[in-house]
């Protein structure tokens, strides 16, 4: 199958524990993850995980943003457990940051 090509000014990897987009780039040597081996996530700690997924939202690679559990998977944060308020706040934060960034480069 021929590769599919598309362009985007921003991509948000919110694919969860698998961090599919970020790991795709890491496997090709384009993105250095801040952890070594495994899934990248530490042991479950719901309270720390909730804060981590919000505080560490970032542009991991030019145009690629990570949010939710993709943050923990790419940056070595704790697994979260059954609390999901941080996921919503992480998504809201990445949306705000991407919007602000795109306004600056438009």
C-alpha positions in Angstrom: 0.0 0.0 0.0 1.3 3.5 -0.8 1.8 5.8 2.1 -0.8 8.3 2.9 0.4 11.9 3.2 -1.3 14.7 4.9 -0.4 18.1 6.4 -1.5 19.7 9.6 -0.2 22.6 11.6 -0.8 20.7 14.8 -1.5 17.1 15.8 -2.6 16.1 19.3 -1.6 12.7 20.5 -4.2 11.8 23.0 -4.1 8.1 22.1 -3.5 7.0 25.8 -1.1 4.6 27.2 0.2 3.6 23.7 1.1 7.2 22.7 0.8 6.0 19.1 1.9 9.1 17.3 4.8 10.0 19.6 6.0 6.4 19.7 5.9 6.3 15.9 8.3 9.2 15.7 10.5 7.7 18.5 10.8 4.4 16.6 12.1 6.3 13.6 14.6 8.3 15.7 12.8 11.6 15.3 11.7 12.0 18.9 13.6 11.2 22.1 11.3 10.1 24.8 12.2 11.1 28.4 12.1 7.5 29.6 13.9 4.3 28.7 12.2 1.1 27.7 8.8 -0.3 28.4 5.7 1.8 28.2 7.3 4.7 29.9 4.8 4.8 32.7 5.6 4.4 36.3 3.5 2.6 39.0 -0.1 3.7 39.5 -0.5 6.8 41.6 -3.8 8.4 40.8 -3.1 11.7 42.7 0.3 12.3 41.1 -0.9 11.1 37.7 -3.8 13.6 37.7 -1.4 16.5 38.3 1.2 15.0 35.8 -1.1 14.8 32.8 -2.1 18.5 33.3 1.2 20.0 34.2 3.2 18.2 31.5 1.1 18.9 28.4 3.6 20.0 25.9 4.7 20.2 22.3 6.8 17.1 22.2 8.0 17.6 18.6 7.3 20.5 16.3 3.6 20.4 15.7 3.0 17.3 17.8 1.4 17.9 21.2 0.8 15.2 23.9 -2.2 15.2 26.2 -3.8 12.7 28.7 -2.1 9.4 29.2 0.1 10.1 26.2 1.9 12.6 28.5 2.7 9.8 31.1 3.6 7.4 28.4 6.1 9.7 26.8 7.5 11.4 29.9 7.6 8.6 32.4 4.7 9.7 34.5 2.6 7.5 36.9 -0.3 5.4 35.7 -3.4 7.1 36.9 -6.0 4.6 38.1 -9.7 5.3 38.1 -9.6 9.1 38.3 -10.2 11.0 35.1 -10.7 14.7 35.9 -7.1 15.3 34.9 -7.8 13.9 31.5 -10.4 16.5 30.9 -8.2 19.3 32.2 -5.3 18.0 30.1 -7.4 18.1 27.0 -8.6 21.6 27.7 -5.0 22.8 28.3 -3.7 21.3 25.1 -6.6 22.8 23.2 -5.8 26.2 24.7 -2.0 25.9 24.0 -2.5 24.7 20.4 -4.9 27.5 19.7 -2.5 30.1 21.2 0.4 28.7 19.2 -1.5 28.6 15.9 -2.6 32.2 16.4 1.0 33.3 16.7 2.2 31.5 13.6 -0.9 32.3 11.4 
